[in-house]
Amino acid sequence: MKIYELLQENRRGHLITPSREYLFFQDHEALLTQVPELIPFINSKDDFDLICANIIQSALLNYEALTNYWNNEVKPDTELPVKALFTYNNVPIYCPLFSVSNNILIGNNLGSKLNLTHDAIDLFEAYNFSLFESQLTSLVLVGEDIHTRAYYHYDFHAIYIINDQGRLDLKICLFDKHIKRPDFRNVLERIKPALTEYYAGNRIAFINALVKEKLISHKLYTKYINNLKRRKIIG
């Protein structure tokens, strides 16, 4: 078993339901039914799916406001009803369900003919890291290499390694249930030594750094190391 699977299995309970993300998701869950491809997000219990669903919901909220605005046949010089959610290559993105070029049209009050059926894109592939580093999530950037970036979520106590296609490569769950009194202070600084080893490809040094910084329990650490010894992967 990989250390990541072991940490997932021993994760603390009730991390998702009281979170800000979950409350936002509940408030706007019905929006996802507008697009058949998004319906699986409604029933998902995965925390990363929840983060992605909230990004989509925010985009749909802006799309809804823009559609109402366009349907009123407003004058070209009328102020848009929404603010840009983030910028991508210095272009304000009002609705990431549309391409950069279409967002330029929106910004210039020329987007009235846009609709989800014909113009929607894969927003995670198109905007990738910009989405996860925007106000649409509570993620904090803690590390990166050429193709991936690592983000920490304070409520979910997890590191998400996201690739440049906007997909999750790996989730590292911290503060497992075997830590009786978890210390959440200065967690970002404590994560960095472990991520340095992770990106260097030093698996054992990575795990050692996690336990040294009290990010995982000695119980799980010992269980994992003993398993490696039994399999003669380490001496």
NULUMSE-754046 format. One record per residue: residue number from 1; residue in three letters; x, y, z of N, C-alpha, C in turn. Coordinates in pm, whole numbers, padded with zeros to 5 digits. Layout:
<sites>
> num:residu:n_xx:n_yy:n_zz:ca_xx:ca_yy:ca_zz:c_xx:c_yy:c_zz
> NUM:ala:X:Y:Z:X:Y:Z:X:Y:Z
...
</sites>
This chain:
<sites>
> num:residu:n_xx:n_yy:n_zz:ca_xx:ca_yy:ca_zz:c_xx:c_yy:c_zz
> 1:met:00084:-00120:00000:00000:00000:00000:00087:00125:00000
> 2:lys:00051:00224:-00080:00125:00349:-00083:00092:00433:00039
> 3:ile:00185:00518:00078:00165:00603:00195:00042:00691:00177
> 4:tyr:00015:00735:00055:-00098:00824:00030:-00232:00753:00056
> 5:glu:-00238:00625:00018:-00359:00546:00044:-00377:00522:00193
> 6:leu:-00267:00496:00262:-00272:00475:00406:-00321:00600:00478
> 7:leu:-00273:00715:00436:-00316:00841:00497:-00463:00870:00467
> 8:gln:-00507:00837:00346:-00648:00857:00311:-00738:00769:00398
> 9:glu:-00699:00645:00418:-00780:00551:00496:-00788:00591:00644
> 10:asn:-00687:00662:00692:-00682:00700:00833:-00707:00849:00855
> 11:arg:-00777:00906:00762:-00808:01048:00770:-00908:01077:00882
> 12:arg:-00897:01194:00940:-00996:01235:01040:-01132:01251:00975
> 13:gly:-01237:01221:01049:-01371:01234:00995:-01426:01374:01007
> 14:his:-01537:01398:00938:-01613:01523:00948:-01531:01647:00910
> 15:leu:-01444:01632:00812:-01366:01747:00766:-01442:01829:00662
> 16:ile:-01524:01762:00583:-01586:01827:00468:-01714:01900:00504
> 17:thr:-01805:01834:00576:-01939:01891:00596:-01943:02026:00666
> 18:pro:-01855:02058:00762:-01866:02192:00822:-01787:02299:00749
> 19:ser:-01724:02265:00637:-01635:02358:00570:-01710:02466:00494
> 20:arg:-01640:02575:00465:-01698:02684:00385:-01736:02636:00245
> 21:glu:-01650:02550:00190:-01677:02496:00057:-01809:02418:00054
> 22:tyr:-01830:02337:00156:-01951:02255:00158:-02077:02341:00170
> 23:leu:-02070:02444:00253:-02185:02533:00270:-02217:02607:00140
> 24:phe:-02112:02653:00071:-02132:02720:-00058:-02191:02622:-00159
> 25:phe:-02139:02501:-00159:-02188:02398:-00251:-02337:02371:-00228
> 26:gln:-02376:02358:-00103:-02517:02333:-00072:-02608:02446:-00120
> 27:asp:-02560:02569:-00102:-02642:02685:-00140:-02667:02691:-00290
> 28:his:-02572:02641:-00369:-02581:02658:-00515:-02580:02526:-00591
> 29:glu:-02611:02419:-00523:-02606:02285:-00583:-02692:02272:-00708
> 30:ala:-02808:02337:-00708:-02902:02324:-00820:-02844:02376:-00951
> 31:leu:-02746:02465:-00943:-02685:02519:-01065:-02624:02410:-01151
> 32:leu:-02569:02307:-01087:-02499:02202:-01160:-02592:02121:-01249
> 33:thr:-02721:02123:-01218:-02816:02046:-01300:-02838:02110:-01437
> 34:gln:-02789:02233:-01456:-02805:02301:-01585:-02721:02235:-01694
> 35:val:-02614:02169:-01653:-02522:02108:-01749:-02512:01959:-01717
> 36:pro:-02562:01870:-01804:-02563:01726:-01776:-02427:01669:-01735
> 37:glu:-02320:01722:-01797:-02187:01671:-01767:-02144:01700:-01623
> 38:leu:-02211:01793:-01558:-02171:01833:-01423:-02251:01763:-01314
> 39:ile:-02352:01689:-01351:-02438:01623:-01251:-02360:01528:-01159
> 40:pro:-02257:01454:-01208:-02182:01367:-01117:-02121:01440:-00997
> 41:phe:-02092:01569:-01012:-02037:01646:-00900:-02136:01653:-00784
> 42:ile:-02266:01647:-00813:-02367:01664:-00710:-02359:01553:-00606
> 43:asn:-02333:01431:-00651:-02333:01316:-00561:-02195:01279:-00510
> 44:ser:-02093:01351:-00550:-01958:01317:-00509:-01933:01353:-00363
> 45:lys:-01859:01267:-00294:-01821:01292:-00154:-01672:01326:-00142
> 46:asp:-01608:01343:-00255:-01464:01370:-00256:-01437:01519:-00237
> 47:asp:-01339:01552:-00155:-01312:01693:-00124:-01257:01769:-00243
> 48:phe:-01176:01705:-00327:-01125:01777:-00444:-01238:01802:-00545
> 49:asp:-01327:01706:-00558:-01445:01727:-00643:-01527:01845:-00592
> 50:leu:-01535:01858:-00461:-01609:01969:-00401:-01544:02103:-00437
> 51:ile:-01412:02108:-00432:-01339:02230:-00470:-01369:02265:-00616
> 52:cys:-01362:02164:-00702:-01389:02186:-00845:-01534:02226:-00869
> 53:ala:-01625:02162:-00798:-01767:02195:-00813:-01794:02340:-00777
> 54:asn:-01728:02390:-00674:-01749:02529:-00633:-01693:02628:-00735
> 55:ile:-01584:02591:-00800:-01532:02674:-00908:-01636:02683:-01020
> 56:ile:-01692:02569:-01055:-01794:02565:-01161:-01918:02644:-01120
> 57:gln:-01959:02630:-00994:-02077:02702:-00946:-02057:02853:-00954
> 58:ser:-01938:02900:-00917:-01909:03043:-00926:-01915:03091:-01070
> 59:ala:-01863:03008:-01161:-01870:03042:-01304:-02015:03047:-01352
> 60:leu:-02096:02952:-01305:-02237:02948:-01345:-02315:03066:-01288
> 61:leu:-02280:03109:-01167:-02346:03227:-01109:-02320:03350:-01194
> 62:asn:-02195:03366:-01239:-02163:03479:-01326:-02232:03466:-01462
> 63:tyr:-02237:03344:-01513:-02305:03322:-01641:-02453:03356:-01630
> 64:glu:-02514:03319:-01521:-02655:03348:-01499:-02680:03498:-01495
> 65:ala:-02592:03570:-01424:-02606:03716:-01416:-02584:03781:-01553
> 66:leu:-02486:03730:-01627:-02458:03784:-01760:-02573:03756:-01857
> 67:thr:-02630:03637:-01849:-02742:03602:-01937:-02862:03693:-01913
> 68:asn:-02893:03718:-01787:-03003:03809:-01754:-02975:03949:-01808
> 69:tyr:-02851:03989:-01797:-02806:04120:-01844:-02821:04130:-01996
> 70:trp:-02774:04025:-02068:-02783:04026:-02214:-02928:04021:-02262
> 71:asn:-03010:03947:-02191:-03151:03934:-02232:-03230:04064:-02218
> 72:asn:-03177:04156:-02139:-03244:04285:-02121:-03208:04385:-02230
> 73:glu:-03125:04341:-02325:-03086:04425:-02439:-03031:04560:-02392
> 74:val:-02932:04552:-02306:-02873:04674:-02251:-02786:04744:-02355
> 75:lys:-02757:04867:-02331:-02672:04945:-02421:-02527:04900:-02407
> 76:pro:-02449:04911:-02516:-02311:04864:-02514:-02224:04928:-02406
> 77:asp:-02256:05052:-02367:-02171:05120:-02268:-02218:05095:-02125
> 78:thr:-02317:05008:-02105:-02365:04977:-01971:-02263:04890:-01897
> 79:glu:-02245:04916:-01770:-02148:04840:-01690:-02193:04695:-01674
> 80:leu:-02098:04603:-01683:-02129:04461:-01666:-02181:04435:-01525
> 81:pro:-02269:04335:-01507:-02326:04308:-01376:-02235:04227:-01284
> 82:val:-02122:04181:-01337:-02030:04099:-01258:-01888:04152:-01272
> 83:lys:-01807:04119:-01174:-01665:04150:-01179:-01589:04028:-01231
> 84:ala:-01470:04051:-01281:-01385:03940:-01325:-01352:03851:-01205
> 85:leu:-01355:03721:-01226:-01324:03627:-01118:-01174:03613:-01096
> 86:phe:-01097:03632:-01202:-00951:03628:-01195:-00898:03677:-01329
> 87:thr:-00768:03687:-01342:-00707:03723:-01470:-00623:03607:-01521
> 88:tyr:-00617:03593:-01652:-00537:03489:-01715:-00459:03554:-01828
> 89:asn:-00325:03552:-01816:-00240:03623:-01913:-00286:03768:-01931
> 90:asn:-00315:03830:-01818:-00357:03971:-01811:-00496:03998:-01870
> 91:val:-00570:03893:-01900:-00707:03910:-01951:-00806:03884:-01837
> 92:pro:-00896:03977:-01808:-00998:03953:-01705:-01091:03840:-01749
> 93:ile:-01109:03743:-01660:-01197:03629:-01691:-01325:03644:-01608
> 94:tyr:-01433:03673:-01678:-01562:03694:-01612:-01638:03562:-01593
> 95:cys:-01621:03473:-01688:-01685:03341:-01681:-01590:03238:-01742
> 96:pro:-01521:03159:-01658:-01423:03064:-01710:-01482:02946:-01785
> 97:leu:-01613:02941:-01796:-01675:02839:-01882:-01656:02873:-02030
> 98:phe:-01606:02995:-02055:-01579:03040:-02192:-01430:03065:-02211
> 99:ser:-01386:03062:-02334:-01245:03080:-02368:-01198:03222:-02337
> 100:val:-01067:03241:-02345:-01008:03373:-02323:-01063:03473:-02425
> 101:ser:-01068:03432:-02552:-01117:03524:-02656:-01263:03563:-02631
> 102:asn:-01343:03469:-02584:-01483:03501:-02555:-01496:03588:-02431
> 103:asn:-01404:03574:-02337:-01406:03663:-02221:-01364:03805:-02258
> 104:ile:-01281:03817:-02361:-01249:03950:-02412:-01376:04014:-02470
> 105:leu:-01455:03933:-02541:-01583:03983:-02592:-01675:04027:-02478
> 106:ile:-01680:03946:-02373:-01765:03981:-02257:-01720:04113:-02198
> 107:gly:-01588:04128:-02182:-01534:04250:-02123:-01563:04374:-02206
> 108:asn:-01581:04353:-02336:-01613:04464:-02427:-01762:04473:-02458
> 109:asn:-01842:04405:-02376:-01988:04408:-02391:-02034:04353:-02526
> 110:leu:-01964:04249:-02573:-01998:04189:-02703:-02027:04039:-02690
> 111:gly:-02064:03997:-02570:-02079:03853:-02548:-02221:03803:-02547
> 112:ser:-02314:03881:-02595:-02456:03846:-02581:-02498:03719:-02654
> 113:lys:-02420:03676:-02752:-02458:03556:-02828:-02396:03428:-02771
> 114:leu:-02318:03441:-02664:-02254:03324:-02605:-02354:03240:-02527
> 115:asn:-02339:03108:-02536:-02422:03020:-02452:-02345:02892:-02422
> 116:leu:-02383:02825:-02314:-02311:02707:-02268:-02318:02591:-02367
> 117:thr:-02428:02579:-02438:-02447:02466:-02529:-02341:02464:-02639
> 118:his:-02311:02581:-02696:-02220:02586:-02811:-02080:02636:-02777
> 119:asp:-02067:02710:-02670:-01940:02780:-02647:-01862:02736:-02523
> 120:ala:-01919:02649:-02441:-01850:02610:-02317:-01724:02531:-02347
> 121:ile:-01623:02549:-02263:-01495:02480:-02277:-01466:02400:-02150
> 122:asp:-01359:02321:-02154:-01309:02254:-02033:-01231:02359:-01954
> 123:leu:-01294:02419:-01856:-01230:02530:-01786:-01105:02489:-01710
> 124:phe:-01098:02366:-01661:-00982:02323:-01584:-00860:02306:-01674
> 125:glu:-00882:02254:-01793:-00771:02240:-01888:-00728:02376:-01941
> 126:ala:-00823:02463:-01966:-00792:02594:-02024:-00722:02687:-01926
> 127:tyr:-00769:02690:-01803:-00719:02791:-01707:-00635:02731:-01594
> 128:asn:-00639:02599:-01580:-00562:02522:-01482:-00525:02598:-01354
> 129:phe:-00395:02630:-01337:-00349:02687:-01209:-00417:02819:-01174
> 130:ser:-00451:02897:-01274:-00515:03027:-01246:-00647:03009:-01170
> 131:leu:-00719:02903:-01198:-00843:02875:-01127:-00817:02847:-00980
> 132:phe:-00719:02761:-00954:-00694:02716:-00818:-00625:02821:-00732
> 133:glu:-00567:02921:-00797:-00500:03028:-00723:-00586:03154:-00715
> 134:ser:-00710:03143:-00759:-00800:03258:-00758:-00882:03261:-00630
> 135:gln:-00969:03360:-00621:-01059:03373:-00506:-01167:03265:-00505
> 136:leu:-01170:03182:-00607:-01272:03078:-00617:-01244:02959:-00526
> 137:thr:-01125:02951:-00470:-01091:02841:-00379:-01025:02897:-00253
> 138:ser:-01005:02807:-00157:-00933:02842:-00034:-00795:02778:-00034
> 139:leu:-00747:02741:-00151:-00617:02674:-00161:-00502:02773:-00149
> 140:val:-00391:02725:-00092:-00271:02806:-00076:-00156:02734:-00146
> 141:leu:-00088:02803:-00236:00024:02744:-00309:00141:02721:-00213
> 142:val:00194:02596:-00212:00304:02564:-00120:00424:02501:-00190
> 143:gly:00415:02471:-00320:00528:02413:-00390:00494:02391:-00537
> 144:glu:00597:02366:-00618:00573:02345:-00761:00696:02289:-00830
> 145:asp:00670:02230:-00948:00777:02197:-01042:00731:02242:-01181
> 146:ile:00792:02189:-01286:00759:02236:-01420:00614:02209:-01458
> 147:his:00563:02093:-01419:00430:02051:-01466:00322:02048:-01359
> 148:thr:00357:02061:-01232:00256:02053:-01127:00276:02163:-01023
> 149:arg:00170:02186:-00947:00178:02276:-00832:00108:02209:-00714
> 150:ala:00161:02237:-00596:00107:02179:-00473:00033:02286:-00395
> 151:tyr:-00087:02252:-00351:-00171:02346:-00276:-00216:02282:-00144
> 152:tyr:-00224:02366:-00041:-00273:02318:00088:-00410:02378:00116
> 153:his:-00496:02298:00178:-00629:02344:00218:-00639:02334:00370
> 154:tyr:-00660:02448:00436:-00661:02451:00582:-00776:02371:00643
> 155:asp:-00893:02375:00583:-01008:02303:00640:-00999:02152:00617
> 156:phe:-00950:02113:00501:-00945:01971:00467:-00814:01904:00511
> 157:his:-00718:01983:00558:-00589:01930:00605:-00527:01837:00500
> 158:ala:-00518:01887:00379:-00465:01804:00270:-00385:01889:00173
> 159:ile:-00287:01822:00111:-00209:01882:00002:-00259:01821:-00128
> 160:tyr:-00284:01905:-00226:-00331:01859:-00357:-00223:01891:-00460
> 161:ile:-00174:01788:-00527:-00077:01807:-00636:-00158:01810:-00766
> 162:ile:-00162:01926:-00829:-00245:01947:-00948:-00154:01967:-01069
> 163:asn:-00187:01901:-01180:-00103:01912:-01299:-00147:02027:-01389
> 164:asp:-00070:02050:-01495:-00096:02166:-01581:-00214:02144:-01676
> 165:gln:-00283:02030:-01662:-00410:02008:-01731:-00528:02036:-01637
> 166:gly:-00496:02085:-01517:-00601:02116:-01421:-00660:01995:-01352
> 167:arg:-00587:01883:-01354:-00635:01760:-01291:-00551:01726:-01168
> 168:leu:-00612:01650:-01079:-00544:01610:-00956:-00453:01491:-00982
> 169:asp:-00324:01509:-00955:-00229:01398:-00965:-00225:01318:-00836
> 170:leu:-00233:01389:-00723:-00213:01322:-00595:-00272:01406:-00482
> 171:lys:-00328:01336:-00383:-00375:01402:-00261:-00298:01344:-00143
> 172:ile:-00244:01432:-00060:-00169:01389:00058:-00246:01438:00181
> 173:cys:-00310:01347:00250:-00390:01382:00368:-00299:01391:00491
> 174:leu:-00309:01500:00563:-00225:01522:00681:-00307:01513:00809
> 175:phe:-00237:01513:00922:-00299:01513:01055:-00400:01398:01069
> 176:asp:-00352:01276:01051:-00439:01159:01056:-00499:01139:01195
> 177:lys:-00596:01050:01203:-00675:01032:01326:-00594:00976:01443
> 178:his:-00473:00928:01418:-00392:00873:01525:-00309:00980:01597
> 179:ile:-00313:01103:01549:-00250:01214:01621:-00351:01266:01722
> 180:lys:-00324:01245:01849:-00423:01279:01952:-00446:01429:01964
> 181:arg:-00338:01505:01960:-00350:01651:01973:-00276:01717:01856
> 182:pro:-00339:01722:01740:-00271:01781:01624:-00237:01927:01644
> 183:asp:-00119:01964:01599:-00073:02102:01608:-00081:02164:01468
> 184:phe:-00174:02257:01451:-00197:02317:01320:-00120:02449:01301
> 185:arg:-00035:02483:01396:00037:02610:01386:00148:02602:01281
> 186:asn:00168:02713:01210:00278:02726:01113:00283:02608:01015
> 187:val:00167:02560:00976:00163:02439:00896:00229:02457:00759
> 188:leu:00218:02574:00700:00277:02594:00567:00429:02580:00572
> 189:glu:00490:02636:00675:00635:02625:00688:00677:02481:00716
> 190:arg:00594:02408:00785:00626:02268:00818:00608:02176:00697
> 191:ile:00522:02215:00606:00498:02135:00486:00615:02145:00388
> 192:lys:00676:02261:00380:00775:02288:00275:00892:02190:00273
> 193:pro:00952:02152:00388:01062:02054:00381:01019:01921:00320
> 194:ala:00898:01878:00352:00848:01752:00296:00828:01764:00145
> 195:leu:00774:01876:00100:00752:01895:-00044:00883:01906:-00121
> 196:thr:00984:01962:-00057:01116:01967:-00121:01164:01826:-00153
> 197:glu:01147:01735:-00058:01186:01596:-00080:01094:01527:-00180
> 198:tyr:00966:01560:-00175:00871:01501:-00270:00910:01536:-00414
> 199:tyr:00937:01663:-00438:00971:01706:-00573:01110:01660:-00615
> 200:ala:01194:01626:-00518:01326:01572:-00551:01320:01422:-00577
> 201:gly:01202:01363:-00554:01186:01219:-00578:01239:01132:-00466
> 202:asn:01262:01192:-00349:01315:01117:-00235:01200:01070:-00146
> 203:arg:01146:00952:-00175:01024:00907:-00107:01044:00890:00044
> 204:ile:01150:00823:00084:01171:00799:00227:01198:00929:00300
> 205:ala:01278:01017:00239:01306:01147:00301:01178:01229:00312
> 206:phe:01091:01216:00214:00961:01285:00217:00878:01238:00336
> 207:ile:00869:01107:00355:00791:01051:00466:00855:01087:00599
> 208:asn:00988:01082:00604:01058:01121:00727:01029:01266:00764
> 209:ala:01023:01352:00663:00994:01494:00689:00852:01512:00739
> 210:leu:00758:01435:00687:00619:01444:00734:00608:01410:00881
> 211:val:00674:01302:00922:00663:01261:01063:00744:01353:01153
> 212:lys:00858:01401:01103:00939:01493:01183:00864:01622:01214
> 213:glu:00787:01671:01118:00711:01795:01137:00573:01770:01200
> 214:lys:00551:01645:01244:00425:01608:01312:00303:01631:01223
> 215:leu:00321:01604:01094:00212:01615:00998:00140:01481:00980
> 216:ile:00208:01372:01015:00146:01240:01020:00188:01174:01151
> 217:ser:00116:01072:01191:00143:01008:01319:00259:00909:01311
> 218:his:00324:00887:01425:00429:00785:01432:00370:00647:01406
> 219:lys:00246:00626:01443:00182:00495:01423:00175:00459:01275
> 220:leu:00128:00551:01192:00119:00524:01049:00257:00518:00985
> 221:tyr:00346:00604:01033:00484:00603:00982:00548:00467:01006
> 222:thr:00536:00417:01129:00595:00288:01165:00533:00175:01084
> 223:lys:00402:00179:01069:00332:00076:00991:00380:00074:00848
> 224:tyr:00398:00191:00790:00441:00198:00650:00585:00152:00634
> 225:ile:00673:00200:00722:00815:00163:00713:00833:00013:00735
> 226:asn:00762:-00043:00831:00771:-00188:00855:00725:-00267:00734
> 227:asn:00625:-00216:00665:00577:-00282:00543:00684:-00280:00434
> 228:leu:00754:-00168:00423:00863:-00159:00325:00976:-00256:00359
> 229:lys:01003:-00272:00489:01109:-00364:00532:01070:-00509:00504
> 230:arg:00943:-00543:00528:00897:-00680:00501:00909:-00713:00353
> 231:arg:00885:-00613:00270:00895:-00633:00126:01038:-00615:00075
> 232:lys:01129:-00589:00168:01272:-00573:00140:01299:-00459:00042
> 233:ile:01213:-00356:00051:01234:-00236:-00030:01340:-00148:00035
> 234:ile:01340:-00151:00170:01445:-00082:00245:01503:-00181:00345
> 235:gly:01626:-00150:00394:01691:-00241:00488:01651:-00216:00632
</sites>
